[in-house]
Amino acid sequence: MTIFVPATSANMGPGFDALGVALKFYNKVEILPSRFFSVSVRGEGARFLKTKSGNAFLSIFHKTYERLVGKEEAFRFRFENNIPLSRGLGSSSAAIVSALTAARYMAKAPIDKREILNEALTYETHPDNITPAVFGGFCVCASSDSKVIFSRFCLDENLRAVVTIPDKSTSTRFSRNALPKKIKIEDATFNIARSSLLTAALLTRDYELLREACADRLHQTTRMRLFPRLFDVQSAAFEAGALMATLSGSGSSFFSLAGDLDAARKIASVLRARFSSFRTEIFEFDALGAHSQE
């Protein structure tokens, strides 16, 4: 059994902890029955990821599998990690969601995505990352009473994500600690209005609204000050024609939205030329979320 889980871009400017989208850019893990425990890792973080103790995927997988079948069993795990670590593209959420999904498949338990999502919330408290990882699409999320409440829709298939991935990681915990503990009511109102406008613009395909709708006063500027070159990435993306340009998650990656593939190629070309030490990729949007292949 092979499990695929997409990368995600969360927060989406004003949608702090509320808006997230899935990208066609996947981590995958192959699980096979085995007489002995075995792990191999290829791709992102292969030299640094723990292969037994302290590995989030393995811990969650074994805990969930034992709860479902009542005993431990040995498996062979082959990880292919494409999502960069600590870059604001949901690598932690991908690990959690893939572990919960894989444990159910191997235990031959029903695959209830809502159950997987709510269980993921116990490990990852930010629903804007885990929801698109489970369900795909563009997700508007909230959490209440240990459950995720969300609405999901698929984006216009012509749209493309242009993602700039710096050569510097960002700790979500560190960047969150840098945020102010109190905010002004006018800043809260500013963000509520624009996150609502952003969602409506994507749903109705009124893309001229997006540049104003992606503005934020709660988190983005503070986080970008930790890595000031991101201000230049944002300016360059807008100058090249991006419909919106926002920090991806807590950073350090940057998400730009293009109206079609040609526009995406133009934006990516500008960003690659100006920020040659960074990696810039074009992605379609994922509509499946976590899924399997036998």
N, C-alpha and C positions, 0 to 999 in steps of 0.2 A: 504494500500500500504506500502510495506517495501522496503527501498532503502539501498543497500550495496555499500560501497566505500572502496577500498583497501588501506592499508598502502603503502608507497613508500619509496624507498631509493634513494636519489638524490646526485648529484655531482660526485659520483663514482670515487673518487680520482682526476684525472686530469680534469674531465669533469665539472668544476666549473660552476654552473648555466646552464648546457647544457645537462647532461646525467642523466636519472632517470629510475627506474624500479619499477614495481608494484608487491606486495607480496600477497599471499593468506592469508591475515590477515585483517579482515574487521571491520569497524564500521558500525552499522546499525541503522536506525531510522524508526520506524513505525508511520504512520500518519493516523489518523481517523477523519472523520467529527464529530463535537461535538457542543453542544449548548454553551459550555463554554471553554475558553482557559485552557489547562492543559498540564503540562510537568512532566515527570518522567525520571530519569537518573540512569542507572546501569553501573557498571564497572569503568573504569579509570576516575579519577577526579570527581566521583559522589558527593563527599562531598564539592567540591570547585567550580564546574561549576555553573555559574549563570543560573537561570531557566527562566528569563524574560529579564530585562533590561541588556544591555551589552552582550547578548549572540549572537555570530556572526551568528550561524545557523539561529536562529529565526529572526534576523534583515534582513538577506539576503532573507530568505524564504518569509517573509511577504512583503518585498519591491518588490520582483519578482512576487509573486502571484497577488498583487494588480495591478501591471503594466499589467499583462496578462489578468485579468478578470475585472478590473476597480473597484473593491471593496474589502474591507477586509472581512474575514470570520474567524470563530473560528475553531480551530482544537485541537485534542489531540495528543501530541507527546510523543513517548516512545523511549528513546535513550539507546542503548547498545554499550558502548564504550570499544573497545578492544585495540585500538592504544594508547600507553602511550603518555602523554602530554609532550611537550618540550624535546623530546628525539631524534629528527632527523629522525622521521618515518612518517612525513607528516600528523600529526593530524589536523593542521590548514587547509591544503588543503582538507582533507577529509570532514571537516565541510562545507567548501565553496562549494565544488562540490556536496555534498549530498543536501545542501539547494537549489541550482540552479536546480538540477535534480528533487527533490521532488516537488518543486513549479510547474514545468511544468507538471508533472504527475497529480497533484491534480487539476490543471487548465485545464486538458485535452488538453494541447497544444502539438504540434509536438516535439518529442525528437530529436533535432539536436545536436549531441555531439560536433561538431565544434563550434557551437554557444555557447554552455555551456562553452567550453574551453576558448573562447575569452572573454566571460563575466567574467569568473573566474579570468582572468588576471587583471581585474580592482581591485580585492580584494587581490590577491596574485601575486606579480610581478616576481616570480621565476617559469618559465615554466617547469623546470625539475621536479618539484613536482606535479603541477596540471595536466600535460599532461598524465603521467601514471595513475594518479588517475581517469581521465576521460576515457582513452582508454585502459589501461592495457598494458602489454608488456614492452619491452625495448625501450625507446624513446630518440631520439636525437633532441634537441629543440633549437629554437631561437625565439625571439619576434621582431616584426617590425610593426610600425603603428597600435598599439593596437591589434595586432593579433599574434597568435602563429603559427610559421612555424615549422613543425616537420616531422620526419620520424620514423616509428615504425616497430618493428619486434618481433616475439615471440622467446624466448630463447629455447635452447635445453631442452627438457622435462626431461632429466636426471639430469640436474643441480639442486642444492639446495642452498638456502641462509641460512647461519648460522648467526643469529643476536644476539649480546650480548648487553643487555640493562642494563646499570649501575643504581644504586640506586640514581643517582644524575642527575638532569635536567640541560639543557643548554639553555640559551636565545639566539635565532638566532640573535637578534639585538645586544646583547652584544658581541657575538663571531664575528659578522661581523665588528663591530667597532674596534675590535682588529687587523684586517687585515691591512697590509700596504696600503697606498693610492697610492703609485707608485711602479711599478715593473720593473725589468730589462728586456730588450728585449730577452736576452738568456733564462730567466725563462718563458716568454710568449711562446717562440719557443718550449721549453721543453714540456710545457703542451699541446700545439697544436699537437705536434707530438704524444704524448702518448695518448691523448684522441681519436685521429684518429685511432691509433693502437689498442686501447682497443675495439673500436666499430668494427673494421675490424676483430679482433680476435674472438669476440663473434659471429659475423655474419658468419664467415667461420669455426668456431669451432676449431680454432688453439689455444688451451688453454695454450700451453707452453709460449705464448707471454704475458700472462696476468700479471705475477708477475712484469715484467718490465713496462708493459703498464699502470699499476695502480699507478705508482709513480707520485708525485705531488709536485710543488714548489710554488703554489699560496695561498693555504689556509689551507691545512690539518695539517701541522706541527704546525703552529701558534695556531690553534684551539685545537689541542691535548695537547699543553703545558698548557692550562687552566685546564686540567684533565690528568696529566702525566701517570696515570695507563693505559691509552689507548695505549701508546707505548708498554707496556707489553702484552696487549691483541693482538696487531698486530703481535708481535714477536711470541707469542704462537700459533696463528692461522697459520702463515707460517710454523712453525716447525711441526705442526700437519698435514700439507699437503694442506692448502688452496691454491686455484689457484690465488686468489687475496684477499686482506684484506684492507679495506678502511673505513674511517669515514663515517657514514651514515648521509647525510645532513650536518648540522652544529654540529652534536653530540647531546647528548653524546653517542648514540648507535654506535655500530661498526658492519660493514657488512663484512662477509667473504663468499667467493664463493667456493662451493664444487662440484666436478665432478659428484658425484652420492650420493645416500642416505647413503651407507656404509661410504663413505668418510666424509659426513656431520656428521654422528653419531660419528665418531672418533674425528673430530674437536670439536664438541659440548662437548664430554666427557672430553677432555683436558681443555677446557675453563671453564666448570662447576667446575672441580676439582681445578683449579688454582684461579678462581674468584668466589668463592662460594656465595659472597654477591650480585653478579650480576645475572641477569636472562639471560639464553642463550636458544634460540629457533631455531628450524629448520623449514623453510618454503619453499613450492613450489612457483613458480612464477605465478602470475595472468595474464590472457590474456583477461579478459573481461572489466576491469575497472568498472566504476559505472554502476550498473544494478538494476533492480527492481524485486520484487516478489509479486504477489497479493494473 
